[in-house]
Amino acid sequence: MSSSKLSTYFRVKKESSESSKKKRNKQEKILPKRTATEPELTAADILHQKQLQVLRAFDLKWEYGPCVGVSRLERWEHAEQHNLNPPPAIKKLIEDHIDDETYTQCVWNGFEI
């Protein structure tokens, strides 16, 4: 087998300054810049987002059993009963926010099966 450059098979196209400007404008439309009037995220907002991200990751791990049709706490307890070793931090997080449905219900809550 002979060694050859990939560029011999595919045409190499260099970006012109206009195409890079178009690409930058397209990205700005997708991700608009923050304005001074928009409030900055507080530490509490960032913590809330990270906690929900951890709970969503728990929802997506099939090793703890199905998550559709049960609350996160019920799923955690079911996994504990079957010695699947769910993370204790998840249970504490759910119990600390027991009145908040975003913490207690699965990411699939509200979707029909």
BAGUSE-128090 format. One record per residue: residue number from 1; residue in one letter; y, z, x of N, C-alpha, C, O in turn. Coordinates in steps of 0.02 Angstrom, whole numbers. Layout:
+-----+---------+--------+--------+--------+--------+--------+--------+--------+--------+--------+--------+--------+--------+
: num : residuo :    n.v :    n.w :    n.u :   ca.v :   ca.w :   ca.u :    c.v :    c.w :    c.u :    o.v :    o.w :    o.u :
+-----+---------+--------+--------+--------+--------+--------+--------+--------+--------+--------+--------+--------+--------+
: NUM :       A :      Y :      Z :      X :      Y :      Z :      X :      Y :      Z :      X :      Y :      Z :      X :
...
+-----+---------+--------+--------+--------+--------+--------+--------+--------+--------+--------+--------+--------+--------+
REM end
This chain:
+-----+---------+--------+--------+--------+--------+--------+--------+--------+--------+--------+--------+--------+--------+
: num : residuo :    n.v :    n.w :    n.u :   ca.v :   ca.w :   ca.u :    c.v :    c.w :    c.u :    o.v :    o.w :    o.u :
+-----+---------+--------+--------+--------+--------+--------+--------+--------+--------+--------+--------+--------+--------+
:   1 :       M :    -59 :      0 :     42 :      0 :      0 :      0 :     62 :      0 :     45 :     68 :     40 :     91 :
:   2 :       S :    107 :    -44 :     30 :    166 :    -50 :     73 :    222 :     -6 :     45 :    228 :      4 :    -15 :
:   3 :       S :    262 :     18 :     90 :    319 :     60 :     73 :    380 :     15 :     62 :    398 :    -24 :    106 :
:   4 :       S :    411 :     22 :      3 :    471 :    -17 :     -9 :    521 :     26 :    -47 :    504 :     76 :    -78 :
:   5 :       K :    583 :      4 :    -43 :    635 :     42 :    -75 :    635 :     29 :   -150 :    620 :    -27 :   -173 :
:   6 :       L :    651 :     80 :   -187 :    655 :     75 :   -259 :    711 :     28 :   -280 :    708 :     -4 :   -332 :
:   7 :       S :    763 :     25 :   -238 :    820 :    -17 :   -255 :    803 :    -91 :   -253 :    841 :   -132 :   -279 :
:   8 :       T :    748 :   -109 :   -222 :    729 :   -179 :   -222 :    702 :   -200 :   -290 :    703 :   -259 :   -307 :
:   9 :       Y :    678 :   -151 :   -330 :    651 :   -166 :   -396 :    703 :   -155 :   -451 :    701 :   -188 :   -503 :
:  10 :       F :    749 :   -109 :   -439 :    799 :    -93 :   -490 :    868 :   -104 :   -461 :    882 :    -85 :   -404 :
:  11 :       R :    910 :   -134 :   -500 :    977 :   -147 :   -478 :   1018 :    -83 :   -476 :   1017 :    -44 :   -524 :
:  12 :       V :   1051 :    -71 :   -422 :   1092 :    -12 :   -414 :   1162 :    -28 :   -439 :   1194 :    -74 :   -416 :
:  13 :       K :   1184 :     13 :   -488 :   1250 :      2 :   -517 :   1295 :     60 :   -498 :   1281 :    117 :   -515 :
:  14 :       K :   1349 :     45 :   -464 :   1397 :     97 :   -446 :   1448 :    104 :   -502 :   1469 :     55 :   -533 :
:  15 :       E :   1467 :    166 :   -514 :   1516 :    179 :   -566 :   1586 :    160 :   -543 :   1606 :    175 :   -487 :
:  16 :       S :   1621 :    127 :   -588 :   1691 :    113 :   -574 :   1731 :    172 :   -597 :   1706 :    215 :   -633 :
:  17 :       S :   1793 :    175 :   -578 :   1835 :    231 :   -598 :   1845 :    233 :   -673 :   1851 :    286 :   -703 :
:  18 :       E :   1847 :    174 :   -706 :   1855 :    171 :   -778 :   1794 :    200 :   -814 :   1801 :    236 :   -863 :
:  19 :       S :   1735 :    183 :   -790 :   1675 :    208 :   -824 :   1668 :    283 :   -815 :   1643 :    317 :   -860 :
:  20 :       S :   1690 :    310 :   -758 :   1687 :    382 :   -749 :   1737 :    417 :   -794 :   1725 :    472 :   -818 :
:  21 :       K :   1795 :    385 :   -806 :   1845 :    413 :   -852 :   1817 :    413 :   -923 :   1827 :    462 :   -959 :
:  22 :       K :   1783 :    360 :   -942 :   1754 :    356 :  -1009 :   1701 :    410 :  -1018 :   1697 :    443 :  -1070 :
:  23 :       K :   1661 :    420 :   -966 :   1609 :    471 :   -969 :   1640 :    540 :   -975 :   1616 :    581 :  -1013 :
:  24 :       R :   1693 :    553 :   -938 :   1727 :    617 :   -941 :   1757 :    628 :  -1010 :   1751 :    683 :  -1038 :
:  25 :       N :   1788 :    576 :  -1039 :   1816 :    581 :  -1106 :   1762 :    595 :  -1158 :   1772 :    633 :  -1205 :
:  26 :       K :   1705 :    563 :  -1150 :   1649 :    573 :  -1196 :   1625 :    646 :  -1192 :   1609 :    676 :  -1243 :
:  27 :       Q :   1621 :    673 :  -1131 :   1600 :    742 :  -1123 :   1650 :    790 :  -1153 :   1631 :    842 :  -1181 :
:  28 :       E :   1715 :    774 :  -1148 :   1766 :    817 :  -1176 :   1762 :    818 :  -1252 :   1778 :    868 :  -1284 :
:  29 :       K :   1742 :    762 :  -1282 :   1734 :    759 :  -1355 :   1675 :    803 :  -1375 :   1678 :    837 :  -1427 :
:  30 :       I :   1622 :    803 :  -1336 :   1563 :    842 :  -1352 :   1577 :    916 :  -1340 :   1561 :    958 :  -1383 :
:  31 :       L :   1606 :    932 :  -1283 :   1622 :   1001 :  -1265 :   1697 :   1008 :  -1258 :   1724 :   1003 :  -1202 :
:  32 :       P :   1732 :   1020 :  -1312 :   1804 :   1024 :  -1306 :   1825 :   1084 :  -1265 :   1791 :   1135 :  -1262 :
:  33 :       K :   1882 :   1077 :  -1233 :   1909 :   1131 :  -1192 :   1933 :   1187 :  -1237 :   1957 :   1175 :  -1292 :
:  34 :       R :   1926 :   1248 :  -1213 :   1951 :   1306 :  -1250 :   2027 :   1306 :  -1248 :   2057 :   1292 :  -1197 :
:  35 :       T :   2056 :   1322 :  -1305 :   2128 :   1326 :  -1307 :   2149 :   1399 :  -1301 :   2108 :   1444 :  -1307 :
:  36 :       A :   2212 :   1410 :  -1289 :   2237 :   1478 :  -1281 :   2235 :   1517 :  -1346 :   2233 :   1578 :  -1345 :
:  37 :       T :   2234 :   1482 :  -1403 :   2232 :   1516 :  -1468 :   2162 :   1542 :  -1485 :   2155 :   1586 :  -1527 :
:  38 :       E :   2110 :   1513 :  -1454 :   2042 :   1536 :  -1468 :   2030 :   1603 :  -1435 :   2048 :   1614 :  -1378 :
:  39 :       P :   1999 :   1649 :  -1472 :   1986 :   1714 :  -1442 :   1931 :   1710 :  -1389 :   1883 :   1672 :  -1397 :
:  40 :       E :   1939 :   1748 :  -1338 :   1888 :   1752 :  -1286 :   1829 :   1793 :  -1312 :   1838 :   1837 :  -1355 :
:  41 :       L :   1770 :   1778 :  -1288 :   1712 :   1817 :  -1308 :   1717 :   1887 :  -1278 :   1733 :   1896 :  -1219 :
:  42 :       T :   1704 :   1936 :  -1319 :   1705 :   2005 :  -1295 :   1637 :   2022 :  -1266 :   1589 :   1985 :  -1274 :
:  43 :       A :   1634 :   2078 :  -1232 :   1570 :   2100 :  -1204 :   1520 :   2113 :  -1260 :   1460 :   2100 :  -1251 :
:  44 :       A :   1543 :   2137 :  -1317 :   1498 :   2149 :  -1374 :   1469 :   2084 :  -1401 :   1411 :   2081 :  -1419 :
:  45 :       D :   1511 :   2031 :  -1403 :   1487 :   1966 :  -1426 :   1434 :   1938 :  -1379 :   1383 :   1911 :  -1401 :
:  46 :       I :   1446 :   1944 :  -1315 :   1398 :   1919 :  -1265 :   1333 :   1959 :  -1269 :   1279 :   1929 :  -1265 :
:  47 :       L :   1337 :   2024 :  -1276 :   1278 :   2066 :  -1283 :   1239 :   2047 :  -1346 :   1178 :   2041 :  -1344 :
:  48 :       H :   1274 :   2036 :  -1401 :   1242 :   2016 :  -1464 :   1204 :   1950 :  -1456 :   1148 :   1944 :  -1478 :
:  49 :       Q :   1236 :   1901 :  -1423 :   1204 :   1837 :  -1411 :   1142 :   1844 :  -1368 :   1091 :   1812 :  -1381 :
:  50 :       K :   1145 :   1885 :  -1316 :   1088 :   1894 :  -1271 :   1031 :   1929 :  -1307 :    973 :   1912 :  -1297 :
:  51 :       Q :   1047 :   1978 :  -1350 :    995 :   2013 :  -1387 :    960 :   1966 :  -1435 :    899 :   1967 :  -1441 :
:  52 :       L :    998 :   1924 :  -1470 :    967 :   1876 :  -1515 :    926 :   1825 :  -1478 :    875 :   1801 :  -1504 :
:  53 :       Q :    947 :   1808 :  -1419 :    908 :   1760 :  -1378 :    841 :   1791 :  -1359 :    790 :   1756 :  -1359 :
:  54 :       V :    840 :   1855 :  -1342 :    777 :   1890 :  -1326 :    731 :   1892 :  -1387 :    671 :   1881 :  -1382 :
:  55 :       L :    760 :   1905 :  -1446 :    720 :   1907 :  -1507 :    693 :   1839 :  -1525 :    636 :   1833 :  -1548 :
:  56 :       R :    732 :   1786 :  -1515 :    707 :   1719 :  -1528 :    650 :   1701 :  -1482 :    602 :   1668 :  -1502 :
:  57 :       A :    655 :   1722 :  -1420 :    601 :   1709 :  -1372 :    537 :   1745 :  -1395 :    482 :   1718 :  -1389 :
:  58 :       F :    544 :   1806 :  -1421 :    487 :   1843 :  -1449 :    457 :   1804 :  -1508 :    396 :   1800 :  -1514 :
:  59 :       D :    499 :   1777 :  -1551 :    475 :   1738 :  -1608 :    434 :   1677 :  -1586 :    386 :   1659 :  -1620 :
:  60 :       L :    453 :   1647 :  -1531 :    420 :   1586 :  -1509 :    357 :   1596 :  -1468 :    323 :   1548 :  -1451 :
:  61 :       K :    341 :   1659 :  -1452 :    280 :   1673 :  -1414 :    222 :   1684 :  -1463 :    218 :   1734 :  -1498 :
:  62 :       W :    177 :   1636 :  -1463 :    120 :   1638 :  -1509 :     69 :   1691 :  -1490 :     25 :   1706 :  -1530 :
:  63 :       E :     73 :   1718 :  -1431 :     24 :   1767 :  -1409 :     27 :   1832 :  -1450 :    -20 :   1872 :  -1449 :
:  64 :       Y :     82 :   1842 :  -1488 :     89 :   1902 :  -1529 :     72 :   1888 :  -1602 :     85 :   1931 :  -1645 :
:  65 :       G :     45 :   1831 :  -1617 :     26 :   1814 :  -1685 :     79 :   1774 :  -1721 :    133 :   1761 :  -1694 :
:  66 :       P :     63 :   1755 :  -1783 :    111 :   1714 :  -1821 :    173 :   1754 :  -1840 :    170 :   1814 :  -1850 :
:  67 :       C :    229 :   1719 :  -1844 :    292 :   1753 :  -1860 :    320 :   1731 :  -1927 :    369 :   1761 :  -1951 :
:  68 :       V :    291 :   1681 :  -1958 :    317 :   1656 :  -2021 :    294 :   1701 :  -2078 :    234 :   1716 :  -2083 :
:  69 :       G :    340 :   1722 :  -2120 :    323 :   1762 :  -2179 :    321 :   1837 :  -2167 :    307 :   1875 :  -2213 :
:  70 :       V :    335 :   1859 :  -2106 :    337 :   1931 :  -2091 :    400 :   1946 :  -2052 :    429 :   1903 :  -2019 :
:  71 :       S :    421 :   2008 :  -2057 :    481 :   2028 :  -2018 :    461 :   2036 :  -1945 :    402 :   2038 :  -1928 :
:  72 :       R :    510 :   2039 :  -1902 :    496 :   2048 :  -1831 :    461 :   2114 :  -1818 :    416 :   2118 :  -1776 :
:  73 :       L :    481 :   2166 :  -1853 :    450 :   2232 :  -1843 :    377 :   2231 :  -1866 :    334 :   2260 :  -1833 :
:  74 :       E :    363 :   2200 :  -1923 :    294 :   2194 :  -1947 :    252 :   2155 :  -1896 :    195 :   2174 :  -1883 :
:  75 :       R :    279 :   2103 :  -1869 :    243 :   2063 :  -1819 :    231 :   2104 :  -1756 :    176 :   2102 :  -1728 :
:  76 :       W :    281 :   2142 :  -1735 :    274 :   2184 :  -1675 :    219 :   2235 :  -1687 :    176 :   2245 :  -1644 :
:  77 :       E :    220 :   2269 :  -1745 :    169 :   2320 :  -1760 :    100 :   2290 :  -1766 :     51 :   2320 :  -1744 :
:  78 :       H :     95 :   2230 :  -1795 :     30 :   2195 :  -1799 :      3 :   2180 :  -1730 :    -56 :   2190 :  -1716 :
:  79 :       A :     46 :   2156 :  -1686 :     26 :   2141 :  -1617 :      4 :   2205 :  -1581 :    -44 :   2205 :  -1543 :
:  80 :       E :     39 :   2260 :  -1594 :     22 :   2325 :  -1563 :    -47 :   2348 :  -1588 :    -87 :   2373 :  -1548 :
:  81 :       Q :    -61 :   2340 :  -1653 :   -125 :   2360 :  -1681 :   -183 :   2321 :  -1651 :   -239 :   2347 :  -1644 :
:  82 :       H :   -170 :   2260 :  -1633 :   -222 :   2216 :  -1604 :   -221 :   2215 :  -1528 :   -250 :   2171 :  -1497 :
:  83 :       N :   -187 :   2264 :  -1498 :   -184 :   2272 :  -1425 :   -159 :   2209 :  -1389 :   -186 :   2190 :  -1337 :
:  84 :       L :   -108 :   2178 :  -1418 :    -80 :   2119 :  -1386 :    -21 :   2136 :  -1341 :     10 :   2092 :  -1311 :
:  85 :       N :     -5 :   2201 :  -1336 :     46 :   2227 :  -1292 :    115 :   2194 :  -1300 :    141 :   2164 :  -1253 :
:  86 :       P :    144 :   2198 :  -1360 :    212 :   2172 :  -1368 :    262 :   2215 :  -1330 :    250 :   2275 :  -1321 :
:  87 :       P :    316 :   2187 :  -1307 :    365 :   2225 :  -1268 :    397 :   2282 :  -1309 :    422 :   2269 :  -1364 :
:  88 :       P :    396 :   2343 :  -1284 :    427 :   2399 :  -1320 :    502 :   2390 :  -1330 :    530 :   2416 :  -1378 :
:  89 :       A :    534 :   2353 :  -1285 :    606 :   2342 :  -1292 :    623 :   2303 :  -1355 :    676 :   2312 :  -1385 :
:  90 :       I :    577 :   2260 :  -1376 :    587 :   2221 :  -1438 :    588 :   2268 :  -1498 :    632 :   2262 :  -1541 :
:  91 :       K :    541 :   2314 :  -1501 :    538 :   2362 :  -1557 :    601 :   2404 :  -1559 :    630 :   2414 :  -1612 :
:  92 :       K :    623 :   2428 :  -1502 :    684 :   2469 :  -1499 :    745 :   2429 :  -1522 :    787 :   2455 :  -1558 :
:  93 :       L :    749 :   2367 :  -1500 :    805 :   2325 :  -1519 :    806 :   2314 :  -1595 :    860 :   2316 :  -1626 :
:  94 :       I :    748 :   2302 :  -1624 :    744 :   2292 :  -1697 :    762 :   2356 :  -1734 :    800 :   2355 :  -1782 :
:  95 :       E :    734 :   2412 :  -1711 :    747 :   2476 :  -1744 :    821 :   2497 :  -1738 :    847 :   2530 :  -1783 :
:  96 :       D :    853 :   2480 :  -1684 :    923 :   2497 :  -1675 :    969 :   2458 :  -1723 :   1024 :   2480 :  -1738 :
:  97 :       H :    944 :   2401 :  -1747 :    984 :   2358 :  -1792 :    945 :   2345 :  -1856 :    943 :   2288 :  -1880 :
:  98 :       I :    913 :   2396 :  -1883 :    867 :   2388 :  -1940 :    902 :   2361 :  -2002 :    870 :   2330 :  -2044 :
:  99 :       D :    968 :   2371 :  -2009 :   1004 :   2347 :  -2068 :   1032 :   2276 :  -2060 :   1059 :   2248 :  -2108 :
: 100 :       D :   1025 :   2248 :  -2001 :   1052 :   2181 :  -1988 :    996 :   2130 :  -1990 :    950 :   2131 :  -1949 :
: 101 :       E :   1000 :   2085 :  -2039 :    946 :   2036 :  -2049 :    939 :   1988 :  -1991 :    884 :   1961 :  -1981 :
: 102 :       T :    991 :   1976 :  -1954 :    985 :   1931 :  -1896 :    940 :   1961 :  -1843 :    911 :   1925 :  -1802 :
: 103 :       Y :    933 :   2027 :  -1842 :    889 :   2061 :  -1795 :    819 :   2071 :  -1823 :    770 :   2070 :  -1786 :
: 104 :       T :    814 :   2082 :  -1888 :    749 :   2101 :  -1917 :    707 :   2041 :  -1938 :    645 :   2046 :  -1940 :
: 105 :       Q :    738 :   1985 :  -1953 :    700 :   1928 :  -1978 :    688 :   1876 :  -1924 :    729 :   1866 :  -1879 :
: 106 :       C :    632 :   1844 :  -1930 :    610 :   1792 :  -1883 :    659 :   1734 :  -1883 :    695 :   1723 :  -1932 :
: 107 :       V :    659 :   1697 :  -1829 :    702 :   1637 :  -1823 :    684 :   1586 :  -1877 :    727 :   1545 :  -1896 :
: 108 :       W :    624 :   1587 :  -1903 :    602 :   1539 :  -1954 :    615 :   1565 :  -2025 :    597 :   1532 :  -2073 :
: 109 :       N :    646 :   1623 :  -2032 :    660 :   1651 :  -2098 :    704 :   1602 :  -2138 :    754 :   1576 :  -2113 :
: 110 :       G :    685 :   1590 :  -2199 :    723 :   1545 :  -2242 :    696 :   1475 :  -2244 :    717 :   1436 :  -2287 :
: 111 :       F :    650 :   1457 :  -2199 :    620 :   1391 :  -2200 :    556 :   1394 :  -2242 :    516 :   1441 :  -2235 :
: 112 :       E :    547 :   1345 :  -2284 :    486 :   1343 :  -2325 :    430 :   1312 :  -2285 :    440 :   1266 :  -2245 :
: 113 :       I :    371 :   1337 :  -2297 :    312 :   1312 :  -2260 :    281 :   1254 :  -2298 :    231 :   1226 :  -2276 :
+-----+---------+--------+--------+--------+--------+--------+--------+--------+--------+--------+--------+--------+--------+
REM end
